[in-house]
Amino acid sequence: MSTSTFTVNGMTCGHCVSSVKEEVAEVAGVTNVEVDLATGLLTVNSEGPLDRAKIAAAVEEAGYEMADRS
Amino acid sequence: MSTSTFTVNGMTCGHCVSSVKEEVAEVAGVTNVEVDLATGLLTVNSEGPLDRAKIAAAVEEAGYEMADRS
C-alpha cells in the first residue's frame, strides 16, 4: 500500500473535484483518491508505487493540470 | 414562444453551467436554456410564460442561487 500526493491546478468547485476523483480512480492500481479543493491537494492510495505520468494524464483527461514538482 | 432572463450566483466553472442547464431544462414548458458563466446570465426559452419560482427552484436544485430581481 502506497500513498502519493500531488497538486492539481484549476479546480474551482465540487464538480471539478468529482471529475478529478473519477478519472484518477480509473488508473490501474489506485485504491482510493482524495482531493482538497482549497489547496488542490490530490492524495492517491495505491496497491504499489504509482506512475506519476499516469496520474498526470488522468488529471488532464478530467480537464485540469498537475502542478510541477516543486 | 417566450424568452426570460435571470441571473444566477455562485457558478464557477463549466460543470456548474451544465448542472444549471440540466435542471432548468427539466422545468415544464422549457424549450431551450443558455447560461453565460462570466455574467451568470440564464436565458430560458419556453412555450409560454414562465413561472419564475419554478426556475428558481431548479437553480437551487442544481446547487446555486438566483439573484433577486433588481
Backbone of each chain as ProteinMPNN parsed JSONL, in Angstrom:
{"seq_chain_A": "MSTSTFTVNGMTCGHCVSSVKEEVAEVAGVTNVEVDLATGLLTVNSEGPLDRAKIAAAVEEAGYEMADRS", "coords_chain_A": {"N_chain_A": [[0.853, -1.2, 0.0], [0.595, 2.154, -0.924], [0.994, 5.68, -0.589], [0.536, 8.622, -2.352], [1.094, 12.079, -3.03], [-0.09, 14.921, -4.837], [-0.291, 18.077, -6.594], [-3.03, 19.78, -7.904], [-3.947, 22.058, -10.376], [-6.414, 24.575, -11.054], [-8.959, 23.67, -10.3], [-12.214, 24.601, -9.391], [-14.584, 24.114, -8.069], [-16.891, 21.821, -6.442], [-17.735, 20.091, -8.443], [-15.567, 19.987, -10.105], [-13.728, 18.715, -8.467], [-14.985, 16.209, -8.268], [-14.754, 15.315, -10.915], [-11.979, 15.036, -11.227], [-11.452, 13.108, -9.241], [-12.905, 10.915, -10.237], [-11.571, 10.326, -12.675], [-8.926, 9.797, -11.837], [-9.334, 7.655, -10.164], [-9.708, 5.629, -11.934], [-7.255, 4.83, -12.789], [-4.947, 2.176, -13.112], [-4.368, 0.132, -10.293], [-4.925, 2.031, -8.39], [-6.408, 2.65, -5.287], [-7.755, 4.401, -3.632], [-8.889, 7.8, -3.673], [-8.407, 11.117, -2.755], [-9.35, 14.544, -2.706], [-8.511, 17.857, -2.03], [-10.193, 20.738, -2.341], [-9.593, 23.436, -1.718], [-6.806, 23.622, -1.453], [-5.9, 22.195, -3.602], [-4.776, 19.79, -3.253], [-4.076, 16.498, -4.082], [-4.547, 13.3, -3.072], [-3.471, 10.064, -3.361], [-4.094, 6.719, -2.9], [-2.577, 3.58, -3.407], [-2.026, 0.235, -4.694], [0.603, -0.406, -5.218], [3.76, 1.209, -6.043], [3.186, 4.344, -7.674], [2.751, 5.419, -11.071], [3.688, 8.488, -11.917], [3.189, 9.842, -14.308], [0.919, 8.632, -15.308], [-1.019, 9.403, -13.517], [-0.933, 12.141, -13.905], [-1.846, 12.208, -16.534], [-4.464, 11.349, -16.184], [-5.502, 13.413, -14.67], [-5.335, 15.457, -16.528], [-7.081, 14.459, -18.425], [-9.43, 14.836, -17.086], [-9.571, 17.501, -17.323], [-7.875, 19.273, -16.081], [-4.786, 20.462, -14.613], [-1.728, 19.121, -13.559], [0.399, 20.312, -11.062], [3.841, 21.226, -11.415], [6.493, 19.331, -9.957], [7.771, 20.637, -7.0]], "CA_chain_A": [[0.0, 0.0, 0.0], [1.413, 3.342, -1.104], [0.242, 6.934, -0.646], [1.25, 9.667, -3.084], [0.359, 13.342, -3.091], [0.186, 15.785, -5.984], [-1.092, 19.298, -6.563], [-3.779, 19.983, -9.137], [-4.334, 23.449, -10.589], [-7.567, 24.914, -11.894], [-10.258, 23.226, -9.802], [-12.924, 25.739, -8.79], [-15.811, 23.748, -7.339], [-17.054, 20.407, -6.133], [-17.829, 19.312, -9.67], [-14.183, 19.795, -10.578], [-13.18, 17.684, -7.58], [-15.57, 14.926, -8.667], [-14.186, 14.916, -12.207], [-10.612, 14.578, -10.995], [-11.508, 11.854, -8.492], [-13.368, 9.851, -11.137], [-10.54, 9.937, -13.648], [-7.755, 9.219, -11.158], [-9.747, 6.362, -9.605], [-9.678, 4.625, -13.008], [-5.873, 4.421, -13.071], [-4.68, 0.834, -12.597], [-3.68, 0.036, -9.014], [-5.391, 3.049, -7.445], [-7.414, 2.097, -4.384], [-8.544, 5.481, -3.045], [-8.491, 9.134, -4.125], [-8.985, 12.245, -2.031], [-8.968, 15.84, -3.264], [-8.878, 19.034, -1.248], [-10.428, 21.804, -3.311], [-8.97, 24.704, -1.316], [-5.356, 23.59, -1.668], [-5.581, 21.445, -4.812], [-4.028, 18.582, -2.893], [-4.611, 15.217, -4.545], [-3.913, 12.205, -2.341], [-3.814, 8.821, -4.041], [-3.632, 5.456, -2.327], [-2.457, 2.578, -4.47], [-1.508, -1.072, -4.266], [2.063, -0.345, -5.288], [4.254, 2.523, -6.461], [2.384, 4.95, -8.731], [3.404, 6.085, -12.195], [3.226, 9.877, -11.874], [2.704, 10.25, -15.632], [-0.451, 8.131, -15.495], [-1.901, 10.264, -12.711], [-0.983, 13.428, -14.608], [-2.695, 12.028, -17.715], [-5.851, 11.261, -15.71], [-5.875, 14.772, -14.27], [-5.551, 16.207, -17.779], [-8.304, 13.91, -19.019], [-10.531, 15.488, -16.365], [-9.615, 18.906, -17.744], [-7.066, 20.09, -15.179], [-3.341, 20.368, -14.811], [-0.964, 18.808, -12.37], [1.496, 21.262, -10.851], [5.181, 20.648, -11.45], [7.117, 19.038, -8.662], [8.484, 21.84, -6.535]], "C_chain_A": [[0.883, 1.242, 0.0], [0.523, 4.573, -1.144], [1.09, 7.993, -1.325], [0.412, 10.936, -3.066], [0.862, 14.188, -4.257], [-0.602, 17.077, -5.775], [-1.728, 19.503, -7.92], [-4.199, 21.446, -9.222], [-5.655, 23.543, -11.341], [-8.917, 24.448, -11.401], [-10.944, 24.386, -9.078], [-14.128, 25.345, -7.947], [-15.864, 22.246, -7.13], [-17.18, 19.524, -7.355], [-16.445, 19.008, -10.22], [-13.528, 18.678, -9.77], [-13.687, 16.311, -7.997], [-14.968, 14.42, -9.967], [-12.789, 14.35, -12.031], [-10.626, 13.233, -10.277], [-11.903, 10.683, -9.389], [-12.257, 9.373, -12.061], [-9.364, 9.251, -12.97], [-8.092, 7.84, -10.597], [-9.666, 5.254, -10.649], [-8.263, 4.162, -13.349], [-5.599, 3.072, -12.387], [-3.912, 0.889, -11.282], [-4.16, 1.029, -7.977], [-6.52, 2.477, -6.598], [-8.267, 3.175, -3.72], [-7.988, 6.831, -3.51], [-9.178, 10.176, -3.256], [-8.477, 13.529, -2.664], [-9.415, 16.943, -2.314], [-8.971, 20.226, -2.195], [-9.633, 23.068, -2.982], [-7.48, 24.744, -1.652], [-4.958, 22.923, -2.979], [-4.85, 20.148, -4.521], [-4.771, 17.32, -3.313], [-3.842, 14.106, -3.842], [-4.403, 10.881, -2.917], [-3.233, 7.635, -3.28], [-3.603, 4.418, -3.442], [-1.847, 1.304, -3.916], [0.01, -1.084, -4.254], [2.502, 1.045, -5.67], [3.453, 3.041, -7.657], [3.26, 5.507, -9.839], [2.842, 7.51, -12.268], [2.623, 10.32, -13.2], [1.268, 9.795, -15.864], [-1.449, 8.964, -14.7], [-2.043, 11.62, -13.398], [-1.896, 13.339, -15.822], [-4.173, 11.991, -17.32], [-6.362, 12.646, -15.311], [-6.169, 15.617, -15.501], [-6.824, 15.755, -18.474], [-9.532, 14.558, -18.366], [-10.631, 16.974, -16.707], [-8.78, 19.841, -16.886], [-5.587, 19.785, -15.389], [-2.662, 20.039, -13.5], [0.191, 19.803, -12.258], [2.824, 20.527, -10.95], [5.633, 20.314, -10.041], [7.889, 20.262, -8.216], [9.454, 21.454, -5.423]], "O_chain_A": [[1.797, 1.37, 0.814], [-0.586, 4.518, -1.677], [2.228, 8.237, -0.924], [-0.818, 10.883, -3.083], [2.041, 14.177, -4.61], [-1.463, 17.162, -4.9], [-1.066, 19.416, -8.954], [-4.737, 22.004, -8.266], [-5.971, 22.685, -12.166], [-9.937, 24.784, -12.004], [-10.33, 25.066, -8.256], [-14.64, 26.165, -7.185], [-14.993, 21.504, -7.585], [-16.789, 18.357, -7.331], [-16.186, 17.918, -10.732], [-12.859, 17.807, -10.324], [-12.913, 15.357, -8.072], [-14.7, 13.227, -10.106], [-12.45, 13.317, -12.608], [-9.895, 12.319, -10.658], [-11.317, 9.603, -9.314], [-12.029, 8.173, -12.212], [-8.858, 8.243, -13.464], [-7.235, 6.957, -10.559], [-9.569, 4.077, -10.301], [-8.088, 3.211, -14.111], [-5.973, 2.861, -11.233], [-2.919, 1.608, -11.168], [-3.837, 0.889, -6.798], [-7.47, 1.894, -7.122], [-9.386, 2.896, -3.29], [-6.783, 6.986, -3.712], [-10.391, 10.121, -3.049], [-7.33, 13.607, -3.105], [-10.557, 16.957, -1.854], [-7.975, 20.664, -2.771], [-9.065, 23.696, -3.875], [-6.959, 25.773, -2.082], [-3.819, 23.059, -3.426], [-4.361, 19.485, -5.435], [-5.928, 17.105, -2.951], [-2.626, 13.987, -4.0], [-5.605, 10.615, -2.953], [-2.026, 7.564, -3.048], [-4.482, 4.38, -4.302], [-1.246, 1.283, -2.842], [0.628, -1.699, -3.384], [1.699, 1.977, -5.627], [3.085, 2.271, -8.544], [4.36, 6.003, -9.593], [1.684, 7.716, -12.63], [1.658, 11.085, -13.221], [0.491, 10.479, -16.531], [-2.573, 9.201, -15.143], [-3.138, 12.179, -13.465], [-2.637, 14.278, -16.115], [-5.026, 12.53, -18.025], [-7.51, 12.999, -15.582], [-7.124, 16.392, -15.522], [-7.556, 16.567, -19.04], [-10.544, 14.794, -19.026], [-11.638, 17.623, -16.422], [-8.947, 21.059, -16.947], [-5.206, 18.965, -16.225], [-2.983, 20.611, -12.458], [0.872, 20.095, -13.242], [2.918, 19.348, -10.61], [5.209, 20.936, -9.067], [8.604, 20.86, -9.021], [10.155, 22.314, -4.889]]}, "seq_chain_B": "MSTSTFTVNGMTCGHCVSSVKEEVAEVAGVTNVEVDLATGLLTVNSEGPLDRAKIAAAVEEAGYEMADRS", "coords_chain_B": {"N_chain_B": [[-44.071, 31.341, -27.908], [-41.613, 32.215, -25.608], [-39.129, 34.28, -24.072], [-37.081, 34.421, -21.288], [-34.997, 36.059, -18.898], [-32.596, 35.601, -16.307], [-30.525, 36.0, -13.378], [-27.886, 34.087, -12.143], [-26.218, 33.223, -9.22], [-22.981, 32.168, -8.055], [-21.926, 30.234, -9.759], [-18.993, 28.655, -10.918], [-17.575, 27.317, -12.865], [-17.469, 25.345, -15.927], [-18.763, 22.965, -15.293], [-20.587, 23.736, -13.403], [-22.255, 25.331, -14.934], [-23.305, 23.366, -16.638], [-24.773, 21.844, -14.791], [-26.767, 23.634, -13.967], [-28.044, 24.126, -16.419], [-29.035, 21.574, -17.018], [-30.903, 21.111, -14.931], [-32.72, 23.257, -15.188], [-33.647, 22.803, -17.736], [-35.378, 20.742, -17.329], [-37.692, 21.796, -16.373], [-41.172, 22.16, -16.796], [-42.376, 23.042, -19.985], [-40.154, 24.416, -20.804], [-38.018, 25.106, -23.485], [-35.47, 25.702, -24.369], [-32.229, 26.368, -22.987], [-29.817, 28.678, -22.033], [-26.66, 29.533, -20.647], [-24.524, 31.986, -19.403], [-21.401, 31.886, -18.18], [-19.588, 33.863, -17.248], [-21.107, 36.147, -16.67], [-23.25, 35.129, -15.308], [-25.674, 35.064, -16.484], [-28.771, 33.695, -17.197], [-30.626, 32.382, -19.715], [-33.788, 31.601, -20.76], [-35.793, 29.835, -22.928], [-39.213, 29.301, -23.63], [-42.365, 27.58, -24.035], [-44.593, 28.992, -23.218], [-45.535, 31.673, -20.949], [-43.241, 31.882, -18.217], [-42.982, 30.391, -14.963], [-41.461, 32.05, -12.537], [-40.72, 31.12, -10.0], [-40.477, 28.384, -10.326], [-38.275, 28.162, -11.96], [-36.367, 29.275, -10.282], [-36.398, 27.336, -8.285], [-35.366, 25.164, -9.656], [-32.806, 26.059, -10.2], [-31.827, 26.21, -7.613], [-31.97, 23.523, -6.953], [-29.906, 22.593, -8.498], [-27.878, 23.566, -7.047], [-27.282, 26.234, -6.788], [-27.93, 29.816, -6.651], [-30.566, 31.985, -7.394], [-30.346, 35.338, -8.362], [-31.871, 38.139, -6.727], [-34.557, 39.968, -8.193], [-33.575, 42.976, -9.69]], "CA_chain_B": [[-42.63, 31.26, -27.56], [-41.27, 33.29, -24.671], [-37.744, 34.267, -23.614], [-36.919, 35.07, -19.984], [-33.612, 36.065, -18.426], [-32.388, 35.627, -14.866], [-29.111, 35.976, -13.011], [-27.581, 33.009, -11.208], [-24.988, 33.456, -8.452], [-22.233, 31.052, -7.48], [-21.334, 29.306, -10.726], [-17.554, 28.937, -11.04], [-16.923, 26.597, -13.968], [-18.356, 24.743, -16.908], [-19.596, 21.941, -14.671], [-21.687, 24.456, -12.763], [-23.143, 25.721, -16.031], [-24.005, 22.149, -17.073], [-25.743, 21.456, -13.765], [-27.902, 24.565, -14.032], [-28.766, 23.887, -17.667], [-29.763, 20.303, -16.902], [-32.069, 21.225, -14.034], [-33.702, 24.201, -15.74], [-34.233, 22.184, -18.934], [-36.413, 19.794, -16.912], [-38.92, 22.512, -15.975], [-42.22, 22.006, -17.81], [-42.559, 24.142, -20.929], [-38.87, 24.986, -21.218], [-37.588, 24.55, -24.77], [-34.026, 25.881, -24.538], [-31.594, 27.046, -21.857], [-28.441, 29.11, -22.244], [-26.066, 30.133, -19.453], [-23.229, 32.633, -19.577], [-20.694, 31.724, -16.908], [-18.925, 35.094, -16.804], [-22.074, 37.114, -16.13], [-24.31, 34.444, -14.582], [-26.952, 35.261, -17.181], [-29.515, 32.491, -17.558], [-31.659, 32.729, -20.699], [-34.675, 30.442, -20.878], [-36.887, 29.888, -23.898], [-40.294, 28.421, -23.198], [-43.561, 27.569, -24.888], [-45.474, 30.076, -22.764], [-44.947, 32.439, -19.837], [-42.545, 31.034, -17.243], [-43.15, 30.618, -13.523], [-40.115, 32.36, -12.019], [-40.436, 30.291, -8.82], [-40.06, 27.046, -10.765], [-36.897, 28.293, -12.447], [-35.543, 29.474, -9.083], [-36.306, 26.046, -7.598], [-34.461, 24.32, -10.447], [-31.457, 26.591, -9.977], [-31.444, 25.767, -6.258], [-31.77, 22.067, -7.036], [-28.573, 22.414, -9.081], [-26.911, 23.963, -6.032], [-26.948, 27.653, -6.947], [-28.946, 30.733, -6.16], [-30.989, 33.004, -8.359], [-30.259, 36.684, -7.794], [-33.14, 38.867, -6.626], [-34.816, 40.948, -9.252], [-33.041, 44.278, -9.295]], "C_chain_B": [[-42.252, 32.48, -26.736], [-39.807, 33.163, -24.271], [-37.642, 35.048, -22.31], [-35.446, 35.038, -19.598], [-33.571, 36.238, -16.916], [-30.887, 35.724, -14.613], [-28.895, 34.922, -11.931], [-26.244, 33.315, -10.531], [-24.293, 32.133, -8.129], [-21.634, 30.078, -8.468], [-19.861, 29.675, -10.947], [-16.912, 28.279, -12.252], [-17.958, 25.984, -14.891], [-19.242, 23.646, -16.354], [-20.81, 22.572, -14.007], [-22.728, 24.838, -13.813], [-23.972, 24.513, -16.481], [-25.089, 21.744, -16.088], [-26.984, 22.334, -13.835], [-28.728, 24.299, -15.292], [-29.614, 22.618, -17.584], [-31.032, 20.453, -16.087], [-33.145, 22.122, -14.627], [-34.396, 23.602, -16.967], [-35.369, 21.231, -18.584], [-37.719, 20.47, -16.485], [-39.93, 22.441, -17.123], [-42.328, 23.251, -18.684], [-41.273, 24.74, -21.453], [-38.391, 24.305, -22.504], [-36.09, 24.711, -25.016], [-33.467, 26.677, -23.36], [-30.18, 27.435, -22.264], [-27.937, 29.756, -20.961], [-24.732, 30.76, -19.827], [-22.509, 32.648, -18.238], [-20.163, 33.052, -16.373], [-19.902, 36.053, -16.134], [-23.135, 36.456, -15.254], [-25.661, 34.547, -15.258], [-27.539, 33.928, -17.64], [-30.643, 32.91, -18.498], [-32.485, 31.482, -20.984], [-35.733, 30.704, -21.949], [-37.951, 28.893, -23.464], [-41.494, 28.574, -24.122], [-44.497, 28.71, -24.512], [-44.787, 30.846, -21.661], [-44.357, 31.492, -18.799], [-42.928, 31.399, -15.817], [-41.753, 30.814, -12.925], [-39.736, 31.45, -10.85], [-39.947, 28.899, -9.217], [-38.627, 27.073, -11.285], [-35.951, 28.462, -11.254], [-35.339, 28.154, -8.347], [-35.34, 25.121, -8.335], [-33.014, 24.764, -10.249], [-30.948, 26.151, -8.602], [-31.176, 24.272, -6.228], [-30.375, 21.756, -7.584], [-27.483, 22.843, -8.091], [-26.504, 25.424, -6.085], [-28.13, 28.513, -6.544], [-29.282, 31.737, -7.249], [-30.908, 34.348, -7.658], [-31.652, 37.294, -7.722], [-33.317, 39.743, -7.851], [-34.271, 42.284, -8.819], [-33.653, 45.351, -10.178]], "O_chain_B": [[-42.531, 33.619, -27.111], [-39.297, 32.05, -24.146], [-38.067, 36.201, -22.235], [-34.732, 34.093, -19.935], [-34.402, 36.93, -16.329], [-30.082, 35.549, -15.527], [-29.621, 34.87, -10.939], [-25.26, 33.627, -11.2], [-24.948, 31.106, -7.951], [-20.899, 29.175, -8.067], [-19.524, 30.844, -11.136], [-15.802, 28.652, -12.631], [-19.163, 26.092, -14.663], [-20.338, 23.408, -16.863], [-21.912, 22.024, -14.04], [-23.93, 24.683, -13.598], [-25.182, 24.619, -16.679], [-26.185, 21.349, -16.485], [-28.111, 21.842, -13.77], [-29.957, 24.252, -15.24], [-30.763, 22.595, -18.026], [-32.1, 19.989, -16.487], [-34.332, 21.799, -14.58], [-35.575, 23.856, -17.21], [-36.223, 20.939, -19.421], [-38.728, 19.8, -16.263], [-39.572, 22.641, -18.284], [-42.367, 24.374, -18.181], [-41.284, 25.486, -22.432], [-38.363, 23.078, -22.592], [-35.501, 23.948, -25.781], [-34.141, 27.546, -22.806], [-29.432, 26.607, -22.784], [-28.687, 30.444, -20.269], [-23.908, 30.133, -20.493], [-22.929, 33.315, -17.292], [-20.275, 33.333, -15.18], [-19.561, 36.699, -15.142], [-23.85, 37.15, -14.53], [-26.68, 34.167, -14.681], [-26.906, 33.154, -18.357], [-31.511, 33.697, -18.123], [-31.957, 30.448, -21.393], [-36.475, 31.683, -21.873], [-37.646, 27.796, -22.996], [-41.621, 29.543, -24.871], [-45.119, 29.323, -25.38], [-43.583, 30.694, -21.453], [-44.912, 30.426, -18.536], [-43.167, 32.565, -15.504], [-40.97, 29.87, -12.822], [-38.578, 31.054, -10.717], [-39.11, 28.308, -8.535], [-37.863, 26.131, -11.08], [-34.873, 27.869, -11.217], [-34.249, 27.878, -7.845], [-34.584, 24.38, -7.706], [-32.111, 23.934, -10.143], [-29.788, 25.77, -8.45], [-30.256, 23.813, -5.551], [-29.745, 20.778, -7.183], [-26.309, 22.52, -8.274], [-25.495, 25.813, -5.496], [-29.184, 28.013, -6.15], [-28.403, 32.265, -7.93], [-31.341, 34.493, -6.515], [-32.51, 37.001, -8.554], [-32.349, 40.197, -8.46], [-34.485, 42.692, -7.677], [-33.343, 46.532, -10.02]]}, "name": "protein", "num_of_chains": 2, "seq": "MSTSTFTVNGMTCGHCVSSVKEEVAEVAGVTNVEVDLATGLLTVNSEGPLDRAKIAAAVEEAGYEMADRSMSTSTFTVNGMTCGHCVSSVKEEVAEVAGVTNVEVDLATGLLTVNSEGPLDRAKIAAAVEEAGYEMADRS"}
